[in-house]
Amino acid sequence: MDDTSSRAISDSKATDAGGPWTPSVLFAAAKMYYEDDATQAEIAARIGVSRPTVSRLLSEARRQGIVKITVIEPAHEAEDELRRRVEGVLNLRRVYLTVPLPVEVPGGNEEYLGKALGPAVGRALIDAGLGHGDALLVSSGRTLYEVARTRLPQFPGVVVAPAIGGIDQPEDWYQTNEITRLFAAGIAGRAQYLFAPALPGPSLHRTLRRDPTIQRVLRLWPQARVVLTGVGAAPMLRAQVPQYAPTGGDLLWEAVGDVCGRFFDRAGSPVDFPGSDRLIALELADLRELPVVVAVAAGLDKVTPIIVGARAGYFNQLVTDPLTAEQILARAAEGS
């Protein structure tokens, strides 16, 4: 019999009926029950108390924090394992998973996708430690547009700015100033707008590069704390692409996806097209230098660009759903 049990026997003689019990009695009962697999009857015999008293001792040990019990739902264990495996395969700092998404949603998947991904994006922003005066850059795309319309955590004083121009785009989800406005309103931040098209002509490009209001935003880019970017599917497989992207001929045939409007091929190398040197957007190489770049994407058409973009280092965190995560692992295992 160890010293703890001996002290417990001594302490318990005067406190069998209803306590108060000393910590040594509570600890001894809990240790025998939870670590030594003793029955309550065996514990009662060892420390000289009644069997009902053992039950009260165990309850009191939990109440005082001597015993801490954690209940883990099996689904969460599986989700954590899936998340860790994707982090390892893609060499990402962190992966955030949403609830599983249905294959089809009446009326289209986009709005539902935003609502599903929004809470995970919020967790990523909290974990990034955004504070007053920090810069949050946002890219374009339907997924980010829908996420921006969801309920997000509050980050007062954070400056929200576009990571790419877009005032000439007809769709709301390519209008980066609109996405910036939505995100700034959602997090109680301050919007800093970029009044420039994504791909201006040569003359306008030179003018914009000298404009103080444009320079104010461009100076934020290398100082950004966080970048939120969608991941575009291969342009030749998409129903919609940004207006500046050439759709004729084979100019973007090699592109498997894009982040922040910058296209890349299967090797992760930039894919240029005529005029792409005038594109007002974060450079792919610059994304590698920023502390937190969160890609927000889900869907089978995003699997390859997610794999390629992550391995190229264009983002270091990912928000996605379990089905996409499982397909990432399957395709990465195939080596495709």
C-alpha atoms as a printed R data frame, in Angstrom:
    type eleno elety resid chain resno       x      y       z
1   ATOM     1    CA   MET     A     1   0.000  0.000   0.000
2   ATOM     2    CA   ASP     A     2   1.551  3.351  -1.031
3   ATOM     3    CA   ASP     A     3   1.841  6.471   1.140
4   ATOM     4    CA   THR     A     4  -1.085  8.155  -0.619
5   ATOM     5    CA   SER     A     5  -3.442  5.269   0.207
6   ATOM     6    CA   SER     A     6  -2.166  5.128   3.797
7   ATOM     7    CA   ARG     A     7  -2.830  8.839   4.310
8   ATOM     8    CA   ALA     A     8  -6.236  8.437   2.683
9   ATOM     9    CA   ILE     A     9  -7.203  5.653   5.107
10  ATOM    10    CA   SER     A    10  -6.208  7.812   8.049
11  ATOM    11    CA   ASP     A    11  -8.039 10.855   6.705
12  ATOM    12    CA   SER     A    12 -11.165  8.946   5.744
13  ATOM    13    CA   LYS     A    13 -11.936  7.450   9.159
14  ATOM    14    CA   ALA     A    14 -13.431 10.696  10.403
15  ATOM    15    CA   THR     A    15 -15.107 11.705   7.189
16  ATOM    16    CA   ASP     A    16 -16.953  8.636   5.876
17  ATOM    17    CA   ALA     A    17 -20.470  9.908   6.253
18  ATOM    18    CA   GLY     A    18 -20.568 13.140   4.316
19  ATOM    19    CA   GLY     A    19 -17.273 14.963   4.168
20  ATOM    20    CA   PRO     A    20 -15.616 17.316   4.036
21  ATOM    21    CA   TRP     A    21 -12.920 15.063   2.607
22  ATOM    22    CA   THR     A    22  -9.288 15.970   2.467
23  ATOM    23    CA   PRO     A    23  -7.560 16.248  -0.926
24  ATOM    24    CA   SER     A    24  -5.548 13.101  -0.154
25  ATOM    25    CA   VAL     A    25  -8.741 11.034   0.196
26  ATOM    26    CA   LEU     A    26 -10.172 12.439  -3.043
27  ATOM    27    CA   PHE     A    27  -6.905 11.892  -4.913
28  ATOM    28    CA   ALA     A    28  -6.463  8.326  -3.640
29  ATOM    29    CA   ALA     A    29 -10.002  7.309  -4.591
30  ATOM    30    CA   ALA     A    30  -9.712  8.897  -8.017
31  ATOM    31    CA   LYS     A    31  -6.281  7.363  -8.714
32  ATOM    32    CA   MET     A    32  -7.431  3.871  -7.801
33  ATOM    33    CA   TYR     A    33 -10.623  4.175  -9.837
34  ATOM    34    CA   TYR     A    34  -9.362  5.927 -13.006
35  ATOM    35    CA   GLU     A    35  -5.727  4.764 -13.199
36  ATOM    36    CA   ASP     A    36  -5.628  1.418 -11.360
37  ATOM    37    CA   ASP     A    37  -9.052  0.203 -12.621
38  ATOM    38    CA   ALA     A    38 -10.178 -0.683  -9.104
39  ATOM    39    CA   THR     A    39 -13.916 -1.168  -8.530
40  ATOM    40    CA   GLN     A    40 -15.802  1.055  -6.103
41  ATOM    41    CA   ALA     A    41 -16.166 -1.911  -3.747
42  ATOM    42    CA   GLU     A    42 -12.388 -2.492  -3.804
43  ATOM    43    CA   ILE     A    43 -11.721  1.200  -3.138
44  ATOM    44    CA   ALA     A    44 -14.174  1.178  -0.232
45  ATOM    45    CA   ALA     A    45 -12.377 -1.795   1.327
46  ATOM    46    CA   ARG     A    46  -8.920 -0.313   0.819
47  ATOM    47    CA   ILE     A    47  -9.535  3.108   2.358
48  ATOM    48    CA   GLY     A    48 -12.139  2.048   4.903
49  ATOM    49    CA   VAL     A    49 -15.276  3.818   3.713
50  ATOM    50    CA   SER     A    50 -18.663  2.654   2.503
51  ATOM    51    CA   ARG     A    51 -19.319  1.999  -1.178
52  ATOM    52    CA   PRO     A    52 -21.795  4.945  -1.536
53  ATOM    53    CA   THR     A    53 -19.097  7.189  -0.062
54  ATOM    54    CA   VAL     A    54 -16.687  6.163  -2.842
55  ATOM    55    CA   SER     A    55 -19.201  7.411  -5.416
56  ATOM    56    CA   ARG     A    56 -19.428 10.725  -3.543
57  ATOM    57    CA   LEU     A    57 -15.631 10.917  -3.360
58  ATOM    58    CA   LEU     A    58 -15.306 10.504  -7.129
59  ATOM    59    CA   SER     A    59 -17.969 13.157  -7.791
60  ATOM    60    CA   GLU     A    60 -16.244 15.591  -5.416
61  ATOM    61    CA   ALA     A    61 -12.866 14.921  -7.064
62  ATOM    62    CA   ARG     A    62 -14.349 15.917 -10.418
63  ATOM    63    CA   ARG     A    63 -15.996 18.990  -8.901
64  ATOM    64    CA   GLN     A    64 -12.714 20.198  -7.390
65  ATOM    65    CA   GLY     A    65 -10.763 19.617 -10.605
66  ATOM    66    CA   ILE     A    66  -8.685 16.736  -9.237
67  ATOM    67    CA   VAL     A    67 -10.211 14.674 -12.033
68  ATOM    68    CA   LYS     A    68 -10.765 16.187 -15.479
69  ATOM    69    CA   ILE     A    69 -12.780 14.200 -18.005
70  ATOM    70    CA   THR     A    70 -12.762 15.117 -21.686
71  ATOM    71    CA   VAL     A    71 -15.441 13.749 -23.978
72  ATOM    72    CA   ILE     A    72 -14.298 13.678 -27.608
73  ATOM    73    CA   GLU     A    73 -16.831 13.103 -30.332
74  ATOM    74    CA   PRO     A    74 -15.484 10.500 -32.813
75  ATOM    75    CA   ALA     A    75 -16.315 12.723 -35.783
76  ATOM    76    CA   HIS     A    76 -14.056 15.440 -34.392
77  ATOM    77    CA   GLU     A    77 -11.199 12.976 -34.036
78  ATOM    78    CA   ALA     A    78 -11.614 11.987 -37.678
79  ATOM    79    CA   GLU     A    79 -11.820 15.636 -38.712
80  ATOM    80    CA   ASP     A    80  -8.631 16.509 -36.834
81  ATOM    81    CA   GLU     A    81  -6.813 13.602 -38.449
82  ATOM    82    CA   LEU     A    82  -8.029 14.687 -41.913
83  ATOM    83    CA   ARG     A    83  -6.925 18.252 -41.250
84  ATOM    84    CA   ARG     A    84  -3.472 17.163 -40.080
85  ATOM    85    CA   ARG     A    85  -2.986 14.907 -43.100
86  ATOM    86    CA   VAL     A    86  -3.816 17.720 -45.542
87  ATOM    87    CA   GLU     A    87  -1.453 20.051 -43.678
88  ATOM    88    CA   GLY     A    88   1.311 17.487 -44.047
89  ATOM    89    CA   VAL     A    89   0.680 16.671 -47.719
90  ATOM    90    CA   LEU     A    90   0.505 20.335 -48.749
91  ATOM    91    CA   ASN     A    91   3.078 21.625 -46.245
92  ATOM    92    CA   LEU     A    92   0.578 24.137 -44.896
93  ATOM    93    CA   ARG     A    93   0.759 25.863 -41.545
94  ATOM    94    CA   ARG     A    94  -2.942 25.356 -40.842
95  ATOM    95    CA   VAL     A    95  -6.044 23.864 -42.476
96  ATOM    96    CA   TYR     A    96  -9.541 24.841 -41.341
97  ATOM    97    CA   LEU     A    97 -12.405 22.489 -42.192
98  ATOM    98    CA   THR     A    98 -16.079 23.376 -42.445
99  ATOM    99    CA   VAL     A    99 -19.067 21.145 -41.986
100 ATOM   100    CA   PRO     A   100 -19.512 18.790 -44.968
101 ATOM   101    CA   LEU     A   101 -21.143 20.485 -47.960
102 ATOM   102    CA   PRO     A   102 -23.952 18.842 -49.938
103 ATOM   103    CA   VAL     A   103 -23.197 17.946 -53.537
104 ATOM   104    CA   GLU     A   104 -26.110 20.054 -54.743
105 ATOM   105    CA   VAL     A   105 -28.048 22.841 -53.095
106 ATOM   106    CA   PRO     A   106 -31.328 24.125 -54.575
107 ATOM   107    CA   GLY     A   107 -30.712 27.487 -56.192
108 ATOM   108    CA   GLY     A   108 -26.961 26.977 -56.529
109 ATOM   109    CA   ASN     A   109 -24.036 26.212 -54.225
110 ATOM   110    CA   GLU     A   110 -22.364 29.613 -54.034
111 ATOM   111    CA   GLU     A   111 -24.443 31.271 -51.313
112 ATOM   112    CA   TYR     A   112 -24.477 28.110 -49.201
113 ATOM   113    CA   LEU     A   113 -20.741 27.732 -49.728
114 ATOM   114    CA   GLY     A   114 -20.126 31.190 -48.317
115 ATOM   115    CA   LYS     A   115 -22.245 30.510 -45.232
116 ATOM   116    CA   ALA     A   116 -20.464 27.197 -44.652
117 ATOM   117    CA   LEU     A   117 -16.952 28.592 -45.074
118 ATOM   118    CA   GLY     A   118 -17.578 31.845 -43.171
119 ATOM   119    CA   PRO     A   119 -17.138 30.474 -39.602
120 ATOM   120    CA   ALA     A   120 -13.856 28.770 -40.553
121 ATOM   121    CA   VAL     A   121 -12.602 31.999 -42.156
122 ATOM   122    CA   GLY     A   122 -13.504 33.773 -38.915
123 ATOM   123    CA   ARG     A   123 -11.437 31.276 -36.911
124 ATOM   124    CA   ALA     A   124  -8.495 31.797 -39.255
125 ATOM   125    CA   LEU     A   125  -8.687 35.583 -38.782
126 ATOM   126    CA   ILE     A   126  -8.842 35.218 -34.990
127 ATOM   127    CA   ASP     A   127  -5.867 32.854 -34.968
128 ATOM   128    CA   ALA     A   128  -3.917 35.306 -37.145
129 ATOM   129    CA   GLY     A   129  -4.026 37.803 -34.274
130 ATOM   130    CA   LEU     A   130  -5.332 40.742 -36.292
131 ATOM   131    CA   GLY     A   131  -5.083 43.953 -34.312
132 ATOM   132    CA   HIS     A   132  -5.752 47.669 -34.616
133 ATOM   133    CA   GLY     A   133  -3.853 49.127 -37.566
134 ATOM   134    CA   ASP     A   134  -3.102 45.781 -39.211
135 ATOM   135    CA   ALA     A   135  -3.842 45.408 -42.914
136 ATOM   136    CA   LEU     A   136  -6.127 42.676 -44.249
137 ATOM   137    CA   LEU     A   137  -6.008 42.248 -48.032
138 ATOM   138    CA   VAL     A   138  -8.874 40.593 -49.890
139 ATOM   139    CA   SER     A   139  -8.904 39.187 -53.390
140 ATOM   140    CA   SER     A   140 -11.843 38.610 -55.721
141 ATOM   141    CA   GLY     A   141 -14.075 35.674 -56.637
142 ATOM   142    CA   ARG     A   142 -17.527 34.326 -55.867
143 ATOM   143    CA   THR     A   143 -16.428 32.362 -52.802
144 ATOM   144    CA   LEU     A   144 -14.854 35.355 -51.029
145 ATOM   145    CA   TYR     A   145 -17.786 37.536 -52.052
146 ATOM   146    CA   GLU     A   146 -20.227 35.136 -50.365
147 ATOM   147    CA   VAL     A   147 -18.005 34.760 -47.281
148 ATOM   148    CA   ALA     A   148 -17.905 38.557 -46.960
149 ATOM   149    CA   ARG     A   149 -21.703 38.561 -46.670
150 ATOM   150    CA   THR     A   150 -21.701 36.222 -43.657
151 ATOM   151    CA   ARG     A   151 -21.363 36.983 -39.963
152 ATOM   152    CA   LEU     A   152 -17.682 37.482 -39.100
153 ATOM   153    CA   PRO     A   153 -15.717 38.281 -35.907
154 ATOM   154    CA   GLN     A   154 -15.098 41.939 -35.091
155 ATOM   155    CA   PHE     A   155 -11.660 43.499 -35.597
156 ATOM   156    CA   PRO     A   156 -12.058 47.247 -34.985
157 ATOM   157    CA   GLY     A   157  -9.305 49.358 -36.480
158 ATOM   158    CA   VAL     A   158  -8.126 46.750 -39.001
159 ATOM   159    CA   VAL     A   159  -7.606 48.233 -42.474
160 ATOM   160    CA   VAL     A   160  -9.213 46.218 -45.270
161 ATOM   161    CA   ALA     A   161  -7.937 46.763 -48.825
162 ATOM   162    CA   PRO     A   162  -8.084 44.985 -52.196
163 ATOM   163    CA   ALA     A   163  -5.231 42.738 -53.315
164 ATOM   164    CA   ILE     A   164  -6.176 43.335 -56.968
165 ATOM   165    CA   GLY     A   165  -7.910 46.043 -58.976
166 ATOM   166    CA   GLY     A   166 -11.376 45.494 -60.355
167 ATOM   167    CA   ILE     A   167 -13.530 48.606 -60.716
168 ATOM   168    CA   ASP     A   168 -14.209 47.754 -64.367
169 ATOM   169    CA   GLN     A   169 -15.591 44.265 -63.705
170 ATOM   170    CA   PRO     A   170 -19.330 43.724 -64.330
171 ATOM   171    CA   GLU     A   171 -19.890 41.010 -61.675
172 ATOM   172    CA   ASP     A   172 -20.034 41.948 -57.977
173 ATOM   173    CA   TRP     A   173 -17.645 39.128 -57.067
174 ATOM   174    CA   TYR     A   174 -14.891 40.569 -59.280
175 ATOM   175    CA   GLN     A   175 -15.481 44.085 -57.942
176 ATOM   176    CA   THR     A   176 -12.811 44.029 -55.266
177 ATOM   177    CA   ASN     A   177 -13.877 47.360 -53.804
178 ATOM   178    CA   GLU     A   178 -17.302 45.860 -53.128
179 ATOM   179    CA   ILE     A   179 -15.758 42.828 -51.448
180 ATOM   180    CA   THR     A   180 -13.540 45.178 -49.453
181 ATOM   181    CA   ARG     A   181 -16.578 47.198 -48.362
182 ATOM   182    CA   LEU     A   182 -18.425 44.051 -47.247
183 ATOM   183    CA   PHE     A   183 -15.478 42.679 -45.291
184 ATOM   184    CA   ALA     A   184 -14.758 46.045 -43.634
185 ATOM   185    CA   ALA     A   185 -18.398 46.387 -42.572
186 ATOM   186    CA   GLY     A   186 -18.492 42.778 -41.381
187 ATOM   187    CA   ILE     A   187 -15.432 42.995 -39.126
188 ATOM   188    CA   ALA     A   188 -15.924 46.634 -38.041
189 ATOM   189    CA   GLY     A   189 -12.741 47.592 -39.876
190 ATOM   190    CA   ARG     A   190 -11.782 50.511 -42.120
191 ATOM   191    CA   ALA     A   191 -11.996 50.173 -45.891
192 ATOM   192    CA   GLN     A   192  -9.218 51.429 -48.132
193 ATOM   193    CA   TYR     A   193 -10.367 51.306 -51.752
194 ATOM   194    CA   LEU     A   194  -8.337 50.741 -54.912
195 ATOM   195    CA   PHE     A   195  -9.829 52.841 -57.714
196 ATOM   196    CA   ALA     A   196  -8.197 51.002 -60.569
197 ATOM   197    CA   PRO     A   197  -9.108 48.326 -63.097
198 ATOM   198    CA   ALA     A   198  -7.298 45.032 -62.768
199 ATOM   199    CA   LEU     A   199  -5.657 45.438 -66.162
200 ATOM   200    CA   PRO     A   200  -5.426 49.066 -67.311
201 ATOM   201    CA   GLY     A   201  -4.102 50.072 -70.715
202 ATOM   202    CA   PRO     A   202  -0.461 51.202 -71.019
203 ATOM   203    CA   SER     A   203  -1.172 54.919 -70.688
204 ATOM   204    CA   LEU     A   204  -3.632 54.542 -67.800
205 ATOM   205    CA   HIS     A   205  -1.269 52.113 -66.080
206 ATOM   206    CA   ARG     A   206   1.495 54.698 -66.002
207 ATOM   207    CA   THR     A   207  -0.924 57.327 -64.667
208 ATOM   208    CA   LEU     A   208  -2.340 55.066 -61.975
209 ATOM   209    CA   ARG     A   209   1.087 54.037 -60.747
210 ATOM   210    CA   ARG     A   210   1.809 57.695 -59.990
211 ATOM   211    CA   ASP     A   211  -1.553 58.441 -58.393
212 ATOM   212    CA   PRO     A   212  -1.335 59.071 -54.590
213 ATOM   213    CA   THR     A   213  -4.610 57.250 -53.818
214 ATOM   214    CA   ILE     A   214  -3.396 54.167 -55.704
215 ATOM   215    CA   GLN     A   215   0.027 54.364 -54.069
216 ATOM   216    CA   ARG     A   216  -1.610 54.479 -50.647
217 ATOM   217    CA   VAL     A   217  -3.072 51.014 -51.206
218 ATOM   218    CA   LEU     A   218  -0.035 49.567 -52.964
219 ATOM   219    CA   ARG     A   219   2.120 50.560 -50.006
220 ATOM   220    CA   LEU     A   220  -0.130 48.447 -47.761
221 ATOM   221    CA   TRP     A   221   0.548 45.280 -49.723
222 ATOM   222    CA   PRO     A   222   4.049 44.398 -48.445
223 ATOM   223    CA   GLN     A   223   2.971 45.353 -44.895
224 ATOM   224    CA   ALA     A   224  -0.179 43.209 -44.817
225 ATOM   225    CA   ARG     A   225  -0.750 40.975 -41.820
226 ATOM   226    CA   VAL     A   226  -3.271 38.719 -43.586
227 ATOM   227    CA   VAL     A   227  -4.338 38.022 -47.165
228 ATOM   228    CA   LEU     A   228  -7.624 36.286 -47.953
229 ATOM   229    CA   THR     A   229  -7.699 34.866 -51.454
230 ATOM   230    CA   GLY     A   230  -9.931 32.582 -53.410
231 ATOM   231    CA   VAL     A   231  -8.439 29.870 -55.596
232 ATOM   232    CA   GLY     A   232  -9.650 29.937 -59.174
233 ATOM   233    CA   ALA     A   233 -10.142 26.746 -61.162
234 ATOM   234    CA   ALA     A   234  -8.447 26.233 -64.525
235 ATOM   235    CA   PRO     A   235  -9.736 29.121 -66.699
236 ATOM   236    CA   MET     A   236 -10.586 26.809 -69.615
237 ATOM   237    CA   LEU     A   237 -12.945 24.862 -67.329
238 ATOM   238    CA   ARG     A   238 -14.782 27.843 -65.851
239 ATOM   239    CA   ALA     A   239 -18.082 29.324 -66.884
240 ATOM   240    CA   GLN     A   240 -16.859 32.787 -65.841
241 ATOM   241    CA   VAL     A   241 -13.408 34.340 -65.707
242 ATOM   242    CA   PRO     A   242 -12.384 37.919 -64.884
243 ATOM   243    CA   GLN     A   243 -12.928 40.272 -67.802
244 ATOM   244    CA   TYR     A   244  -9.204 40.953 -68.156
245 ATOM   245    CA   ALA     A   245  -8.337 37.272 -68.717
246 ATOM   246    CA   PRO     A   246  -7.968 36.346 -72.402
247 ATOM   247    CA   THR     A   247 -10.350 33.532 -73.346
248 ATOM   248    CA   GLY     A   248  -9.508 33.197 -77.036
249 ATOM   249    CA   GLY     A   249  -6.852 30.908 -78.432
250 ATOM   250    CA   ASP     A   250  -4.475 28.920 -76.222
251 ATOM   251    CA   LEU     A   251  -3.112 31.798 -74.127
252 ATOM   252    CA   LEU     A   252  -4.243 30.324 -70.791
253 ATOM   253    CA   TRP     A   253  -4.407 26.691 -71.825
254 ATOM   254    CA   GLU     A   254  -1.517 25.752 -69.512
255 ATOM   255    CA   ALA     A   255  -3.027 27.499 -66.469
256 ATOM   256    CA   VAL     A   256  -4.468 25.182 -63.803
257 ATOM   257    CA   GLY     A   257  -5.676 27.985 -61.541
258 ATOM   258    CA   ASP     A   258  -5.026 31.404 -60.048
259 ATOM   259    CA   VAL     A   259  -4.714 33.256 -56.756
260 ATOM   260    CA   CYS     A   260  -5.151 37.012 -56.499
261 ATOM   261    CA   GLY     A   261  -5.781 37.039 -60.256
262 ATOM   262    CA   ARG     A   262  -2.338 35.595 -61.043
263 ATOM   263    CA   PHE     A   263  -2.463 32.421 -63.139
264 ATOM   264    CA   PHE     A   264  -0.048 29.499 -62.669
265 ATOM   265    CA   ASP     A   265   0.626 26.219 -64.447
266 ATOM   266    CA   ARG     A   266   0.874 22.656 -63.148
267 ATOM   267    CA   ALA     A   267   4.437 23.270 -61.977
268 ATOM   268    CA   GLY     A   268   3.343 26.348 -60.015
269 ATOM   269    CA   SER     A   269   5.083 28.744 -62.403
270 ATOM   270    CA   PRO     A   270   3.352 32.010 -63.415
271 ATOM   271    CA   VAL     A   271   1.436 31.951 -66.703
272 ATOM   272    CA   ASP     A   272   1.759 35.244 -68.527
273 ATOM   273    CA   PHE     A   273  -0.402 36.663 -71.299
274 ATOM   274    CA   PRO     A   274  -0.165 39.849 -73.345
275 ATOM   275    CA   GLY     A   275  -0.471 42.798 -70.947
276 ATOM   276    CA   SER     A   276  -0.134 40.733 -67.762
277 ATOM   277    CA   ASP     A   277   2.834 42.910 -66.798
278 ATOM   278    CA   ARG     A   278   0.292 45.724 -66.276
279 ATOM   279    CA   LEU     A   279  -1.911 43.664 -63.970
280 ATOM   280    CA   ILE     A   280  -2.502 45.596 -60.751
281 ATOM   281    CA   ALA     A   281  -2.433 42.708 -58.297
282 ATOM   282    CA   LEU     A   282  -0.165 41.149 -55.719
283 ATOM   283    CA   GLU     A   283   2.662 39.216 -57.361
284 ATOM   284    CA   LEU     A   284   2.816 35.471 -56.746
285 ATOM   285    CA   ALA     A   285   6.359 35.848 -55.420
286 ATOM   286    CA   ASP     A   286   5.183 38.524 -52.965
287 ATOM   287    CA   LEU     A   287   2.560 36.166 -51.528
288 ATOM   288    CA   ARG     A   288   5.350 33.889 -50.335
289 ATOM   289    CA   GLU     A   289   6.764 36.704 -48.195
290 ATOM   290    CA   LEU     A   290   3.604 37.646 -46.296
291 ATOM   291    CA   PRO     A   291   2.993 36.177 -42.826
292 ATOM   292    CA   VAL     A   292  -0.538 34.798 -43.249
293 ATOM   293    CA   VAL     A   293  -2.074 33.990 -46.632
294 ATOM   294    CA   VAL     A   294  -5.360 32.110 -46.322
295 ATOM   295    CA   ALA     A   295  -6.796 30.389 -49.390
296 ATOM   296    CA   VAL     A   296 -10.570 29.940 -49.218
297 ATOM   297    CA   ALA     A   297 -11.832 27.321 -51.671
298 ATOM   298    CA   ALA     A   298 -13.953 24.185 -51.915
299 ATOM   299    CA   GLY     A   299 -15.134 22.004 -54.777
300 ATOM   300    CA   LEU     A   300 -13.719 19.264 -56.957
301 ATOM   301    CA   ASP     A   301 -12.642 21.755 -59.640
302 ATOM   302    CA   LYS     A   302 -10.461 23.459 -57.026
303 ATOM   303    CA   VAL     A   303  -8.517 20.363 -55.954
304 ATOM   304    CA   THR     A   304  -5.664 20.621 -58.472
305 ATOM   305    CA   PRO     A   305  -5.155 24.401 -58.143
306 ATOM   306    CA   ILE     A   306  -5.182 24.052 -54.330
307 ATOM   307    CA   ILE     A   307  -2.489 21.360 -54.454
308 ATOM   308    CA   VAL     A   308  -0.329 23.254 -56.933
309 ATOM   309    CA   GLY     A   309  -0.789 26.663 -55.266
310 ATOM   310    CA   ALA     A   310  -0.013 25.310 -51.788
311 ATOM   311    CA   ARG     A   311   3.096 23.446 -52.901
312 ATOM   312    CA   ALA     A   312   4.297 26.548 -54.747
313 ATOM   313    CA   GLY     A   313   4.007 28.483 -51.485
314 ATOM   314    CA   TYR     A   314   1.380 30.969 -52.686
315 ATOM   315    CA   PHE     A   315  -0.626 30.457 -49.477
316 ATOM   316    CA   ASN     A   316   0.220 28.913 -46.119
317 ATOM   317    CA   GLN     A   317  -3.275 28.278 -44.751
318 ATOM   318    CA   LEU     A   318  -6.422 26.783 -46.261
319 ATOM   319    CA   VAL     A   319 -10.135 26.930 -45.513
320 ATOM   320    CA   THR     A   320 -12.057 24.133 -47.226
321 ATOM   321    CA   ASP     A   321 -14.637 21.389 -46.634
322 ATOM   322    CA   PRO     A   322 -14.022 17.691 -45.766
323 ATOM   323    CA   LEU     A   323 -14.938 16.370 -49.225
324 ATOM   324    CA   THR     A   324 -12.422 18.661 -50.922
325 ATOM   325    CA   ALA     A   325  -9.836 17.738 -48.280
326 ATOM   326    CA   GLU     A   326 -10.345 14.017 -48.959
327 ATOM   327    CA   GLN     A   327 -10.019 14.576 -52.706
328 ATOM   328    CA   ILE     A   328  -6.801 16.560 -52.129
329 ATOM   329    CA   LEU     A   329  -5.330 13.560 -50.318
330 ATOM   330    CA   ALA     A   330  -6.513 11.140 -52.999
331 ATOM   331    CA   ARG     A   331  -5.159 13.187 -55.886
332 ATOM   332    CA   ALA     A   332  -1.905 13.957 -54.107
333 ATOM   333    CA   ALA     A   333  -1.445 10.223 -53.526
334 ATOM   334    CA   GLU     A   334  -1.945  9.606 -57.245
335 ATOM   335    CA   GLY     A   335   0.826 12.094 -57.951
336 ATOM   336    CA   SER     A   336  -1.369 14.053 -60.381
